[in-house]
Amino acid sequence: MAFNGTEGRPITLEQAKRWTKRYQDENKGAVKAHFYGCERLRELLDEPECVGIRIYYGLDDDGKRKLVLVGAKADQNNILPQEEGKGPQHQILNDGRDCPPACPDFLEDQL
């Protein structure tokens, strides 16, 4: 089934808090969240044919968990860069700011 740009759905604050608390309780000391700036996200979304963002899980060379974000087309294919000098150099995004340390200041602002 093709993507149409409406994938995903809103959830309630209560549900978000319940899910994130469960994850944090079961993964003490793990990264809680990642922040990506709107300019970088717009660059992905502004790629020709992009209807959304696909997020992959990965492990870097030191074994740390990482997120890898790529634009995706309606046909469900990724928008990837070509070999150097052989076509468009589309974005692949990584290195968002981890929480911790880049977390909300107030407990009521945290999920």
C-alpha positions in Angstrom: 0.0 0.0 0.0 1.4 3.4 -1.0 2.2 6.1 1.6 0.1 9.3 1.3 1.6 11.6 4.0 -1.1 11.0 6.6 0.6 8.0 8.3 0.8 8.1 12.1 -1.9 9.2 14.5 -2.1 11.4 17.6 -2.2 9.9 21.0 -3.2 11.3 24.3 -0.8 12.8 26.8 -1.7 10.1 29.3 -0.9 7.4 26.8 2.4 9.0 25.9 3.4 9.3 29.6 2.4 5.7 30.3 4.4 4.4 27.3 7.5 6.5 28.0 7.5 5.7 31.7 7.3 2.0 31.0 10.3 2.2 28.6 12.3 4.3 31.0 11.5 2.0 34.0 12.7 -1.0 31.9 15.7 0.7 30.5 17.4 2.6 33.3 20.2 4.9 32.2 19.2 4.7 28.5 18.7 7.6 26.2 15.1 8.8 26.8 14.6 10.9 23.6 16.3 12.5 20.6 15.9 16.1 19.4 16.1 17.1 15.8 16.0 20.7 14.7 13.1 21.8 12.4 15.5 23.1 9.7 17.0 19.6 9.3 13.6 17.9 9.3 12.4 20.4 6.7 15.4 19.6 4.5 14.3 15.9 4.6 10.7 16.8 4.0 11.5 19.2 1.2 13.3 16.5 -0.9 11.4 16.0 -4.2 8.7 13.3 -3.9 9.1 13.1 -0.1 5.8 12.3 1.7 7.3 11.6 5.1 10.3 10.4 7.2 11.4 6.9 7.9 13.3 6.3 11.1 15.8 3.4 11.3 17.4 2.1 14.4 21.2 1.5 14.2 24.3 0.9 16.3 27.4 3.1 15.7 30.9 1.9 15.6 31.1 2.0 19.4 27.9 0.1 19.8 25.8 3.1 20.8 22.1 3.2 19.7 21.5 5.7 16.9 18.5 6.9 14.8 18.9 7.2 11.1 16.3 9.4 9.4 15.6 9.3 5.6 12.9 10.8 3.4 10.4 8.4 2.0 8.4 8.5 -1.2 4.7 7.5 -1.7 5.8 4.2 -3.3 7.4 3.4 0.1 11.0 3.7 -1.2 13.6 5.7 0.6 15.1 8.9 -0.9 18.9 8.1 -0.7 22.0 9.9 -2.0 23.7 8.5 -5.1 27.3 7.7 -5.3 29.4 10.8 -5.3 29.0 12.7 -8.6 26.4 10.3 -9.9 23.1 12.0 -9.0 21.3 13.9 -6.3 22.9 14.0 -2.9 19.8 13.6 -0.8 20.0 14.0 3.0 20.3 11.2 5.6 20.0 12.6 9.1 21.6 11.5 12.3 23.2 13.0 15.4 20.1 14.5 17.1 20.7 15.8 20.6 20.2 13.0 23.2 18.2 13.4 26.4 19.9 13.2 28.7 21.7 15.6 28.7 19.5 17.8 26.4 16.2 17.3 28.4 13.3 19.6 29.4 14.0 21.7 32.4 10.8 20.9 34.3 9.5 17.5 35.2 6.0 18.4 34.1 7.4 19.0 30.6 8.9 15.5 30.4 7.1 12.5 29.1 
